[in-house]
Amino acid sequence: MSPAQLKKLQELSQIFSQGKANPKQIQQLSALLAQINRYDEEDKVAENEHISFIAAPRFG
């Protein structure tokens, strides 16, 4: 998560906790969470690229 995403998430969290979220802010939160989830998935893929798969030997 980038610093900008974290700041926006904190702002939206405060608005939601006050019960003052409007439809635009709900949409912003949804889009932000989708971005964060995609970012996390990209990190996991990048981490997995460093793992080499070695197949089990075949006997027979």
N, C-alpha and C positions, 0 to 999 in steps of 0.2 A: 504494500500500500504506500503510495507516495505521500509526502507531507501535505500536499494540497488536498488529496482525497481524505486524509485524516482530519484536517481542519473542517472540511465541508461536512463530514460525517458527525463531528462534534457539534457543529452548528445545528444540523438537522435533528440530532438527538435531543438537544436542548429544547428545540421548538416542539418536538413530539412529546417530550416529557411534560411540557406545559399544557398539552392538549390543544395547541394552536395551529397545528399543521393544516394547510389548505391542500386542495388537489394537486396544485403545481409542485408543492414540496413533497407530497407523497410520490409523485412521478420522479422527482429529482432523487429521492432516496432509493427508489427502485433501480434507476439507471446507475447510480453510484455503486450500489451493492452488486449489480451485474458486472460493472467494470472491475471491482475489487475481486470478485470471484474468477473472472477471466484472467486477471493478473496472477492470482494464486495458482491457477491451473497451468499457466505458462511457466511459472517458477518450478512447479513439480515436473513438468516435461523436461525443462532444462536440466534439473537435477538428475532425472532418469537417463538422460543422454550420456552421462558420465559412467553409468553402470553397464558393464559388458555382460552379455548373456552367454554363458557357456553351456552348450547342450550336453546332456548326459550321454556317455558313450553307449553305443549300440552293440550288444553282444548277440551273436547268433547267426 
